[in-house]
Amino acid sequence: MKQNTKHAVSSFRRVSLITVIAVYILILIGGIVRSTGSGMGCPDWPKCFGSVIPPTSVDQLPKNYQEIYLEKRLAKNERFVATLEKLGFTEKAEEIANDKSILIEEEFNPVKTWIEYLNRLAGVVIGFLIILTVWKSFPLWKTDKCLPIVSVFSLVLVIFIGWIGSIVVSTNLLHWMITVHMILALLLVSLLIYVYHRSGRLQARKGVKMDVPGKVEVLLLIGTLLMFVQVVLGTQVREQIDIISDSLGNMLREEWVGRVGVDFLIHRSFSLVLLGIHVLYFFWAFKYTLRRSQVNLWSQVLMILIILEIATGMAMAYFGIPAFLQPIHLLVGSLIIGVQVLLLLEIREHKQFRLNTN
């Protein structure tokens, strides 16, 4: 490999890795926003109370600020509803148009405002990092066209995620929109992990001949898909918790889980199914892969994360959903999916290496 290409690959991998880490930090911050109820700390988007730097006191706002920003949100929602109708999603459009909770405008809270503001700043940093990733991918066009193509798609996706974030604000944290926002964030981090891993093929790496049975890959793929489902179930449980906590004035935390009902029971039971699948996967990975291979090492990390995820889930269920555990639980679940994606790529690479050397 030419020296210029080596440098371009190293530079691209460094930036893409930093971007992956930054996205996970943003997911953690998003969890903090959710657990502190700061999602509407800024009632407009992309600015916060019409300013690049938000106010620190209600005295800096006009007396009728709630009416002002409610009108702005409603105008944006009308455009969004019209778009949904044009796309054929008439039921969702009617749901948003008739949702009275959207009309509620929160009072200014400086702590919540600045928590949400920091969340947005982190989003801006992610945007610049994605742009830098795209820029760093262009020199690799002749070597691997897939890298710049996927990088550009990631940039388009992050712009779309930003737009969805603005809709989340304008609809006053409409629950299913938050779920869509989360799923898109997981898709983004998966794409970034893919380009980071794929670019590693362009570097001189010591090949390891390793026969990984197809059943190991299939089981891990099933576990990954089910983990995505589990994250969606978790967001639905969280949505129910939000409704219950609001109805109880954010008090009686020990009763929240008991009032969720069947959604929580499904989420809890599903975690046991996932544990069983990953225990079997870990046993097979330990049996069929080399002890110091990337597959084996990342499989150990995966099991640690699975156990930690279940432990934090149990702690929230039995200790009244402590606010500090909610973002940790979300982050660990997101990390699990990232490690699963990385493992699938590693297993696929070993299989391809095996085919190429035979």
Disulfide bonds with the S-S distance in Angstrom:
Cys42-Cys48 1.93
